[in-house]
Amino acid sequence: MLAFLGACREAEFGAVRDHCEVSDSVLSKAAAALEEVGYLAVKKGYVGKRPRTWLAATREGRAALAAHLAELQRIVAAAEAAGARHA
């Protein structure tokens, strides 16, 4: 979810759900957990008479995502280096 939201200012709940290919309940639970730790902002409103929810990564969420991606890259680089030594 944060990877998707990191590329946009905010996105409607349904768009995030569809992109992440999860159910409403799975996305809702994940969003609540990320909001609780400050990584996600949830905004509720209406489009016409229909209720809508928008999700946005916070500055902290974007920083956490960047740190996570950097750590994954470090792990890959370490594995590649170890593989090169044993080839």
C-alpha positions in Angstrom: 0.0 0.0 0.0 2.8 2.5 0.9 4.6 1.7 -2.3 1.5 2.6 -4.3 0.8 5.7 -2.3 4.4 6.8 -2.4 4.0 7.6 -6.1 0.9 9.8 -5.6 -0.3 12.6 -3.3 -3.4 10.6 -2.3 -5.6 7.9 -3.8 -9.2 6.8 -3.3 -9.7 3.6 -1.2 -11.1 1.7 -4.2 -8.2 2.5 -6.4 -5.7 1.3 -3.8 -7.8 -1.8 -3.1 -7.9 -2.7 -6.8 -4.2 -2.0 -7.4 -3.1 -4.1 -4.4 -5.6 -6.8 -5.3 -7.0 -7.2 -1.7 -10.5 -7.2 -0.2 -12.0 -4.1 1.4 -11.5 -5.7 4.9 -7.8 -6.5 4.3 -7.1 -3.0 3.1 -9.1 -1.4 5.9 -7.2 -3.4 8.5 -3.8 -2.6 7.0 -4.8 1.1 6.6 -5.8 1.3 10.3 -2.5 -0.3 11.4 -0.5 2.1 9.2 -2.5 5.1 10.4 -2.0 4.1 14.0 1.8 4.2 13.6 1.6 7.5 11.7 2.5 6.2 8.2 -0.9 6.8 6.6 -3.4 9.6 6.6 -7.0 8.7 6.1 -9.5 11.4 4.9 -13.2 10.7 4.6 -15.6 12.8 2.6 -18.3 12.7 -0.1 -18.4 12.8 -3.8 -21.9 14.0 -4.4 -23.9 11.9 -2.0 -21.6 9.0 -2.0 -19.1 8.5 0.9 -15.5 8.2 -0.1 -12.2 7.5 1.7 -8.8 8.8 0.5 -5.5 7.4 1.7 -2.1 9.2 1.6 1.3 8.2 2.8 2.6 10.6 5.5 6.2 12.0 5.5 7.0 9.3 8.1 5.4 6.6 6.0 7.4 7.7 2.9 10.6 7.7 5.1 9.8 4.2 6.4 9.2 3.0 2.9 12.5 4.5 1.7 14.4 2.9 4.6 12.7 -0.5 3.9 13.6 -0.4 0.2 17.2 0.6 1.0 17.5 -2.3 3.4 16.2 -4.7 0.8 18.7 -3.3 -1.7 21.5 -3.8 0.9 20.4 -7.4 1.4 20.4 -8.1 -2.3 23.8 -6.5 -2.7 25.2 -8.6 0.1 23.8 -11.8 -1.4 25.2 -10.9 -4.8 28.6 -10.2 -3.3 28.5 -13.5 -1.4 27.5 -15.3 -4.6 30.3 -13.8 -6.5 32.9 -14.9 -3.9 31.6 -18.5 -4.2 31.4 -18.7 -8.0 
